[in-house]
Amino acid sequence: MLAFSWLMLLVYASLVGCENHIILLAGQSNMSGRGGVVNDTWDGIVPDESRPSRSIIRLSAGLTWEKAQEPLHRDIDVTKVCGIGPGLAFAKSLMHTDSSVRQVALVPCAIGGTNISQWARGSQLYNQLVRRAVAALQGGGTIRAMLWYQGESDTETLGDAELYKGRFENFIINLRKDLVFPVLPVIQVALASGSGPFIAKVREAQLGTEIPNVWCVDAKGLQLQPDGLHLSSPAQIQLGKMLAHAFLQTIPSPIHSSASRRLPKFNGISLFQSIVGR
């Protein structure tokens, strides 16, 4: 058993030391994954497209790399039961389509039930996203994109729906500044559902985003769970493939690990110091 543990440690170390494609996963429950979750119980069924691969790793809540397996957000989105999300299907589809992609490093950051205002600069969710992105860079590799699926909570009031476009664009502008990556590619998902009556208004904002290097994948029509809000496991697999296809059209410019040395300070302490000092 000890020999096996050392072998796995060496595998992960070799992956982190290679040129990883680092992908940030952020948003709310449909990004963290509720596929296969019914009545707060996950059925444990993992489709082939979401099964673990030795070439796909994920950053744990404790900021350590480990083999990626579902549920990807199990120690991040901890107040709800997580199931299948789009992240692993995205990574496997990407590697299958583009043979030059040898390793994918996923950074789960999504939290269910969150409003776009909760991701504003300086908030707990925003700071966690930035810290985890910086931590991911310390092992080498490049941030290639952020996948963003959020907005269901913003459909509950007309005010939030009307403010969505501006809040989202400010979020991206600030994130790019704090990561010193002005052209960070972002692939957002236009809602398939919502928890309120203003779904069309939020979708209009998502499909009408006007800042550069932001692309939109439309989830409308994908199969939903019985709750009418969350994507089913097959739909999450389909979405992961759609996101991979969109990603391959972007030809993104990466942010390298060396850029973390130029990141700004939060409360007088650099983000790198705050991570390694834990």
matplotlib code that plots the C-alpha trace (Angstrom):
import matplotlib.pyplot as plt

x = [0.0, 2.8, 4.6, 1.3, 1.0, 4.5, 3.8, 0.7, 2.6, 5.2, 2.6, 1.0, 4.3, 5.3, 2.0, 2.2, 5.8, 4.7, 3.0, -0.5, -3.5, -5.0, -8.7, -10.7, -14.2, -16.5, -20.1, -22.9, -24.5, -24.7, -20.9, -20.1, -22.4, -25.8, -26.0, -27.4, -28.5, -32.1, -33.6, -30.1, -28.6, -26.1, -26.7, -22.9, -23.1, -20.1, -20.5, -17.4, -16.8, -16.4, -14.3, -10.8, -7.8, -4.1, -3.7, -6.3, -5.8, -7.7, -6.7, -8.3, -9.7, -6.3, -4.5, -2.9, -3.0, -4.7, -6.2, -9.5, -12.6, -16.3, -17.7, -15.1, -16.5, -17.1, -14.8, -15.5, -19.3, -19.7, -23.2, -24.9, -24.6, -22.5, -22.7, -21.6, -20.5, -19.1, -15.4, -14.1, -16.1, -14.6, -11.1, -11.5, -13.1, -10.4, -7.6, -9.4, -9.9, -6.4, -3.6, -1.2, -3.0, -1.2, -2.4, -5.3, -5.4, -8.9, -9.4, -12.9, -14.3, -18.1, -20.5, -24.2, -26.9, -24.7, -25.7, -23.4, -23.1, -21.5, -18.6, -17.8, -14.2, -13.2, -15.9, -15.1, -15.9, -13.9, -10.8, -11.0, -11.1, -8.1, -6.1, -6.9, -5.8, -2.5, -2.0, -2.5, 0.2, 2.9, 3.4, 3.9, 1.6, -0.6, -4.1, -5.9, -9.4, -12.2, -15.4, -18.3, -21.8, -23.9, -27.0, -29.8, -30.0, -30.1, -33.4, -35.4, -35.8, -36.0, -33.4, -30.8, -31.6, -31.3, -28.0, -26.5, -24.7, -22.8, -22.0, -20.6, -18.5, -17.1, -16.3, -14.3, -12.5, -11.4, -10.4, -8.2, -6.6, -5.9, -4.5, -2.4, -4.0, -5.9, -7.1, -8.1, -10.4, -13.8, -16.4, -19.7, -22.8, -26.2, -28.8, -30.8, -33.0, -33.4, -34.8, -37.0, -39.2, -36.5, -34.5, -34.9, -33.5, -30.4, -29.9, -30.2, -27.3, -25.2, -25.7, -25.1, -21.8, -19.6, -16.1, -13.3, -12.3, -15.6, -17.6, -21.0, -22.2, -26.0, -27.3, -30.9, -32.7, -30.3, -31.9, -32.8, -33.0, -36.6, -36.1, -36.3, -33.2, -30.1, -28.7, -28.8, -25.6, -26.0, -26.6, -23.5, -21.5, -22.9, -22.2, -18.6, -18.1, -19.7, -17.3, -14.3, -15.4, -15.8, -12.4, -10.7, -12.0, -10.5, -6.8, -6.2, -3.1, -2.0, -0.9, 2.3, 3.3, 6.0, 3.3, 2.3, 5.3, 3.7, 0.3, -0.9, -1.2, -4.4, -4.4, -0.6, 0.1, 0.8, -1.5, 1.4, 2.4, -1.1, -1.2, 2.2, 1.8, -1.2]
y = [0.0, 2.4, 1.6, 2.4, 5.7, 6.7, 5.7, 7.9, 10.7, 10.5, 10.4, 13.6, 15.3, 14.5, 15.9, 19.1, 19.6, 19.4, 22.1, 21.7, 23.3, 24.9, 25.5, 27.4, 26.2, 28.8, 29.8, 28.0, 24.6, 23.6, 24.1, 22.4, 19.6, 18.1, 15.4, 12.3, 14.1, 13.5, 14.3, 15.3, 11.9, 11.3, 8.0, 7.5, 6.7, 8.0, 8.0, 6.9, 10.5, 11.5, 8.7, 9.5, 9.7, 9.8, 12.9, 14.9, 16.4, 18.7, 21.2, 20.2, 22.5, 22.1, 23.4, 20.0, 18.3, 14.9, 12.7, 14.3, 12.3, 13.0, 14.9, 17.5, 20.0, 17.6, 19.6, 23.0, 23.3, 21.6, 22.8, 20.8, 17.3, 17.3, 15.0, 15.0, 18.4, 19.4, 19.7, 16.2, 15.7, 19.0, 17.8, 14.4, 15.8, 18.4, 15.8, 13.5, 16.2, 17.9, 15.4, 18.2, 18.6, 16.1, 17.2, 19.1, 20.6, 21.5, 24.2, 23.8, 27.1, 27.0, 27.4, 26.6, 29.1, 32.2, 35.5, 37.3, 40.1, 37.6, 37.2, 41.0, 42.0, 41.7, 39.2, 35.8, 34.0, 36.3, 36.1, 32.4, 32.1, 34.3, 32.5, 29.1, 30.4, 31.6, 28.4, 26.4, 28.3, 27.5, 24.0, 25.1, 25.2, 27.9, 29.2, 28.6, 29.7, 30.0, 28.1, 30.1, 28.8, 31.0, 33.2, 31.0, 32.9, 36.2, 35.3, 35.7, 39.5, 41.9, 44.2, 41.5, 40.3, 43.9, 44.4, 41.0, 42.2, 45.0, 43.0, 40.1, 42.3, 44.1, 40.8, 39.7, 43.0, 42.9, 39.2, 39.9, 42.8, 40.8, 37.8, 40.2, 38.5, 41.2, 38.7, 35.8, 33.7, 33.1, 30.7, 31.3, 29.2, 30.8, 29.5, 26.4, 27.1, 29.4, 29.7, 32.7, 34.2, 36.4, 33.7, 35.4, 38.7, 37.0, 35.0, 38.2, 39.6, 36.5, 36.2, 40.0, 40.2, 42.7, 42.5, 40.8, 37.1, 36.1, 33.4, 32.0, 28.4, 28.0, 25.3, 25.9, 22.7, 20.4, 17.8, 18.8, 16.8, 16.3, 19.5, 21.5, 23.5, 21.3, 19.6, 15.8, 13.7, 13.2, 16.9, 17.7, 15.4, 17.1, 20.5, 19.5, 18.6, 21.9, 23.8, 21.9, 22.7, 26.4, 26.4, 25.0, 27.9, 30.5, 29.8, 31.4, 33.2, 31.6, 33.1, 31.3, 30.4, 33.1, 35.7, 35.0, 36.9, 40.1, 39.6, 42.5, 42.4, 42.0, 43.7, 44.2, 40.5, 39.0, 36.2, 33.8, 34.6, 34.1, 30.6, 29.3, 30.8, 28.6]
z = [0.0, 0.9, -2.5, -4.3, -2.5, -3.5, -7.1, -7.2, -5.6, -8.3, -11.1, -9.7, -9.3, -12.9, -14.1, -12.2, -13.4, -17.0, -19.1, -17.7, -19.3, -16.2, -16.4, -13.8, -13.1, -11.5, -11.0, -9.1, -8.8, -12.5, -12.7, -9.5, -10.7, -9.7, -12.3, -10.8, -7.6, -6.7, -3.2, -2.0, -2.8, -5.6, -7.4, -7.8, -11.5, -13.4, -17.2, -19.2, -20.3, -16.7, -15.4, -14.0, -16.2, -15.1, -17.3, -15.6, -12.1, -9.9, -7.1, -3.8, -1.2, 0.6, -2.4, -3.3, -6.7, -6.9, -9.6, -10.8, -10.1, -9.7, -7.9, -8.7, -6.3, -3.4, -1.0, -2.5, -2.7, 0.7, 1.8, -1.0, -2.4, -5.6, -8.5, -12.2, -13.6, -17.0, -15.9, -16.5, -19.7, -20.9, -20.1, -21.7, -24.8, -25.2, -24.9, -27.3, -29.9, -29.6, -29.2, -28.3, -24.9, -22.7, -19.2, -17.9, -14.4, -13.2, -10.5, -9.0, -7.5, -8.0, -5.2, -5.5, -5.0, -5.5, -7.0, -9.4, -6.7, -4.4, -6.9, -6.9, -6.3, -2.7, -1.8, -0.2, -3.4, -5.5, -3.2, -3.1, -6.9, -7.2, -4.5, -6.0, -9.5, -8.0, -6.1, -9.3, -11.1, -8.4, -9.8, -13.4, -16.3, -17.8, -17.2, -20.5, -19.6, -17.1, -17.6, -16.0, -15.5, -13.2, -13.2, -12.0, -8.7, -10.6, -12.2, -9.0, -9.1, -12.0, -10.4, -10.3, -13.9, -15.2, -13.5, -14.5, -17.6, -15.9, -12.8, -14.9, -17.1, -14.0, -12.5, -15.6, -15.9, -12.2, -12.4, -15.4, -13.6, -10.4, -12.3, -14.5, -17.5, -19.5, -22.2, -19.9, -22.1, -20.5, -21.8, -20.1, -20.3, -21.2, -18.8, -19.4, -16.4, -13.4, -9.9, -10.8, -13.6, -15.3, -17.1, -20.5, -19.1, -17.7, -20.9, -22.9, -20.8, -21.2, -24.9, -25.3, -23.4, -25.2, -23.7, -25.7, -25.3, -23.7, -25.5, -24.8, -25.0, -24.9, -22.6, -23.5, -24.3, -22.5, -20.3, -16.8, -13.5, -12.1, -10.1, -13.4, -12.4, -12.6, -15.7, -15.7, -16.0, -19.8, -20.2, -18.2, -20.5, -23.6, -22.1, -21.3, -25.0, -26.1, -23.8, -25.2, -28.8, -27.9, -26.1, -29.2, -31.3, -29.0, -29.4, -26.0, -24.9, -21.6, -18.3, -17.2, -13.7, -13.7, -13.9, -10.3, -9.1, -10.5, -8.8, -6.6, -2.9, -0.9, 2.5, 2.2, 1.7, -1.7, -2.7, -3.0, 0.6, 1.8, 0.2, 1.2, 4.7, 5.5]

ax = plt.figure().add_subplot(projection="3d")
ax.plot(x, y, z, "-o")
ax.set_aspect("equal")
plt.show()
